[in-house]
Amino acid sequence: MENNLLIQQLIKFISRCPTCYHTVETAAGQLTAAGFAELREEDRWATAPAGRYFVRRGGSSLIAFRTPTEMPSGFRVCAVHGDSPCFKIKENGTLVSDRYLRLNTEKYGGMLCATWLDRPLSVAGRVTVRQEGRIVSRLVDFDRDLALIPSLAIHINRTANEGASYDPKTDMVPLLGSGTCRFLALLAEHLQVEEVDILGTDLYLYNRMPGTVWGAAREYVSAPRLDDLQSAFACLEGFLAADGSDALSVYALFDSEEVGSGTPQGAGSTFLADVLSRTVKAMGGTDEDYYRCVAGGFLVSADNAHACHPNHPQMTDSGNCPYLNEGIVIKFSAAQRYISDGAGSAVFREICRQAGVKYQFFANRSDLPGGSTLGHISTGQVSLRGVDIGLPQLAMHSSYETAGTSDTADLIRAIRQYYNCPLRLLPGGGFEV
């Protein structure tokens, strides 16, 4: 029963987070309710011992932290991302032709295009408007079945089941309505503003299908955006449940992972380094104290992992292929696409043992290139040792992904233990855990 309630909370979290902007707003609400105070980057920071704080950047990334009672012994960071592959609406978002009103979109990240066809879609994101002489940002979520990308019928496309490729400018254009209505007019009506007062948009399509639990023993959960909202949810829950230690405990929720992290609010930016450095100095520390905290720090990069596919097991490494409901995945890459090494893996395995949770391993098949995630990108700015982990899932980058129902609870327990354990650097490079 407890796990069923947790999965329903996960599904509810995902439904509240159709875009990275909404994910940050949702996380900020949970943090505020837990007693965290919001800081602004443009203000002078004054933090208190045993304080709780969070800061946003760009409206789409957030870093929360707990200060210890004295100068931190190190940084204890967990990094996740809140964006997912989807379709972004262009600034001039209306296409009118042949009695149809369509949306002018482009791909954000690498998605499985076929999974976006023939299902209800809506529009959400951020709009910048003129309001009483000021320029302000407003969150938008139409929260209704608004658009759909129709397939071409088998009678017209006779080779549709013989392998297909999808042209984003032809095959993946969403149908919005009929007639001559423009999307901007629809948006202005939704916001109750004049069209001329809409100055900029960051709007995306999202899948409207609600999450569901299924399987013979209700052992699977499917939902949009499990990559990486499942990890974002679980790591936030673990962070909030932890008591903390003598380290600076940090939860980092980044934007732009699906497009390379090279934005001012992405993991490749100075956001994490800026927050860590400013926090040490706000506590009365120096540059030397900051470098000591980096040296004694650790990073857990949490982003979901590929589970062994039931119909295509040959696509995974035979000795390092994770399965749903068999625990947290520790990810490895000889090309250093993941930061896990023997030492970082050993630390996390011991944390899992202490937390009483299962773990397993992932590595790409040796003849197939793999992707990357937040770990090695973040360490380009803050040189923390660490480990890349995730939860096993099927159909990654589909508009509707599948994971196991027991793995979320395991990650919450492991992350809670990660923040609570001493994790001190030892001479020679080892750790006390």
CORWOLIN-V562810 format. One record per pair of residues at least 4 apart in sequence whose C-alpha atoms are under 6 Angstrom apart, sorted by the first residue. I is the first residue (numbers start at 0). GAP is how many residues later the second one is. D is the distance in Angstrom with one decimal. If there is no record, write none. Layout:
[[I:GAP:D] [I:GAP:D]]
This chain:
[[10:200:5.5] [16:5:4.8] [16:6:4.6] [18:106:5.9] [19:40:5.3] [19:62:5.0] [19:63:4.9] [20:38:5.8] [20:39:4.6] [21:4:6.0] [23:4:5.9] [23:36:5.8] [30:5:5.3] [31:4:4.9] [35:16:4.6] [35:17:4.8] [36:16:4.7] [37:15:5.6] [37:16:5.0] [37:17:5.7] [38:16:5.1] [39:15:5.9] [45:236:5.5] [46:235:5.9] [48:18:5.8] [48:19:5.8] [48:20:4.5] [49:17:4.9] [49:18:4.8] [49:19:5.0] [50:15:5.7] [50:16:5.2] [51:14:4.7] [52:11:5.7] [52:12:5.5] [53:9:5.5] [53:10:3.9] [54:7:5.7] [54:8:5.5] [55:5:5.7] [55:6:4.3] [56:4:5.3] [56:208:5.9] [59:195:5.7] [60:192:5.5] [60:193:4.7] [60:194:5.3] [60:204:5.8] [61:191:5.1] [62:188:5.7] [62:189:4.4] [63:186:5.7] [63:187:5.1] [64:184:5.3] [64:185:4.3] [65:182:5.9] [65:183:5.2] [66:181:5.3] [67:178:5.3] [71:174:5.7] [71:175:4.7] [71:176:5.6] [72:173:5.9] [72:174:5.0] [72:220:5.9] [73:173:4.9] [73:219:3.8] [73:222:4.6] [73:223:4.5] [74:172:5.6] [74:173:4.9] [74:218:5.7] [74:222:4.3] [75:172:5.9] [75:173:4.8] [75:174:5.9] [75:221:5.8] [75:222:5.3] [76:173:4.6] [76:174:6.0] [76:222:4.8] [77:173:5.1] [77:221:5.8] [77:222:4.7] [77:223:5.9] [78:173:4.6] [78:222:4.8] [79:152:5.5] [79:173:5.1] [79:222:5.3] [80:147:6.0] [80:172:5.1] [80:173:4.5] [80:174:5.7] [81:173:5.7] [82:172:5.6] [83:141:6.0] [84:23:5.4] [84:24:4.6] [84:25:5.9] [84:26:5.4] [85:22:5.3] [86:18:6.0] [86:19:5.6] [86:20:4.7] [86:21:5.4] [86:117:5.6] [86:118:5.5] [87:17:5.4] [87:18:5.4] [87:115:5.9] [87:116:4.4] [88:4:5.7] [88:15:5.9] [88:16:4.4] [88:114:5.6] [88:115:5.7] [89:14:5.8] [89:15:5.4] [92:10:5.4] [92:11:4.7] [93:9:5.1] [93:10:5.7] [93:88:5.8] [93:89:5.6] [94:6:5.9] [94:7:4.9] [94:8:5.8] [94:9:6.0] [95:4:5.8] [95:5:4.8] [98:79:5.8] [98:80:5.6] [99:78:4.6] [100:75:5.5] [100:76:4.9] [100:77:5.2] [101:72:5.6] [101:73:4.5] [101:74:5.1] [102:71:5.5] [108:149:5.0] [108:150:5.3] [110:286:4.9] [111:285:5.8] [111:286:5.0] [114:283:5.8] [114:284:5.6] [115:283:6.0] [116:32:5.0] [116:33:5.8] [117:31:5.6] [117:32:5.1] [118:29:6.0] [119:25:5.4] [119:28:5.4] [119:88:5.6] [120:24:5.7] [120:25:5.9] [120:26:5.0] [120:27:5.7] [120:85:5.5] [120:86:4.8] [120:87:5.2] [121:22:6.0] [121:23:5.6] [121:24:5.0] [121:83:5.6] [121:84:5.5] [122:19:5.8] [122:81:5.6] [122:82:4.7] [123:16:5.1] [123:17:4.1] [123:79:5.5] [123:80:5.6] [124:14:5.9] [124:15:5.2] [124:77:5.7] [124:78:4.4] [124:79:6.0] [125:12:5.6] [125:13:4.6] [125:14:5.6] [125:76:5.1] [126:10:5.6] [126:11:5.3] [126:73:5.9] [126:74:4.5] [127:8:5.6] [127:9:4.4] [127:71:5.6] [127:72:4.9] [128:6:5.7] [128:7:5.6] [128:68:5.4] [128:69:4.5] [128:70:5.3] [129:4:5.7] [129:5:4.7] [129:67:4.9] [146:28:5.5] [146:29:4.7] [147:26:5.3] [147:27:5.4] [148:25:4.5] [148:26:5.9] [153:4:5.3] [165:5:5.8] [166:4:5.3] [167:4:4.8] [187:4:5.7] [187:5:5.2] [187:6:5.8] [187:7:5.4] [210:11:5.5] [210:12:4.1] [211:9:5.7] [211:10:5.5] [212:5:5.9] [212:7:5.7] [212:8:4.4] [213:4:4.6] [213:6:5.3] [214:4:5.6] [214:5:5.8] [218:185:5.9] [218:186:5.3] [219:183:5.8] [219:184:4.6] [219:185:5.3] [220:181:5.7] [220:182:5.4] [220:183:5.9] [220:184:5.8] [221:179:5.4] [221:180:4.3] [222:177:5.2] [222:178:5.6] [223:175:5.5] [223:176:4.4] [223:177:5.9] [225:4:5.0] [226:77:5.7] [227:75:5.7] [228:4:5.8] [230:4:5.8] [233:178:5.0] [234:4:6.0] [234:177:6.0] [237:174:4.5] [237:177:5.0] [237:178:4.4] [238:177:5.9] [241:174:4.9] [243:175:5.6] [243:176:5.0] [244:175:5.5] [253:12:5.5] [254:11:5.2] [255:5:4.7] [255:10:5.3] [256:4:4.6] [260:5:4.4] [260:6:5.3] [260:7:5.2] [261:4:5.8] [261:6:5.3] [263:5:5.2] [266:111:5.1] [267:109:5.4] [267:110:5.6] [269:4:5.7] [272:4:6.0] [272:109:5.9] [273:4:6.0] [274:4:6.0] [277:4:5.9] [279:5:5.2] [280:4:4.5] [280:5:5.8] [284:4:5.6] [292:4:5.8] [295:129:5.5] [296:87:5.9] [297:86:5.5] [297:87:5.2] [297:88:5.1] [298:87:4.4] [299:86:5.7] [299:87:5.2] [300:74:5.1] [300:87:4.7] [301:87:4.9] [301:88:5.0] [302:87:4.6] [303:86:4.0] [303:87:4.7] [304:85:5.3] [304:86:5.6] [304:87:4.8] [305:86:5.6] [305:87:5.5] [306:15:5.0] [306:16:5.1] [306:85:4.9] [306:86:5.1] [306:87:5.7] [307:5:5.6] [307:13:5.6] [307:14:5.9] [307:15:5.7] [308:4:5.2] [315:5:5.9] [315:49:5.5] [316:4:5.6] [316:47:5.9] [316:48:4.4] [319:41:5.3] [319:42:4.7] [319:43:5.5] [320:41:5.3] [323:68:5.5] [323:80:4.8] [324:79:4.8] [324:81:5.4] [324:82:5.4] [326:31:4.4] [326:32:4.5] [326:80:5.5] [327:31:4.5] [327:63:5.3] [328:30:5.7] [328:31:4.9] [328:32:5.2] [328:60:5.3] [328:61:5.2] [328:62:5.7] [329:31:4.8] [329:59:4.5] [330:30:5.9] [330:31:4.8] [330:57:5.5] [330:58:5.5] [331:6:5.8] [331:8:5.6] [331:31:5.3] [332:4:5.6] [332:5:5.6] [336:35:4.8] [337:50:5.7] [338:36:5.7] [338:37:5.5] [338:48:5.5] [338:49:5.9] [339:4:5.6] [339:5:5.9] [339:47:4.1] [339:48:5.5] [340:4:5.9] [343:42:5.1] [343:43:5.2] [351:4:5.9] [351:5:5.2] [351:62:5.5] [354:58:6.0] [354:59:5.5] [356:53:5.5] [373:4:5.8] [378:4:4.6] [378:5:5.9] [392:9:5.5] [392:10:4.4] [393:8:5.1] [394:6:5.3] [416:4:5.9] [421:11:5.7] [422:8:5.9] [422:9:5.1] [422:10:4.3] [423:7:5.3] [423:8:4.9] [424:6:4.6] [425:4:5.0] [425:5:5.2]]
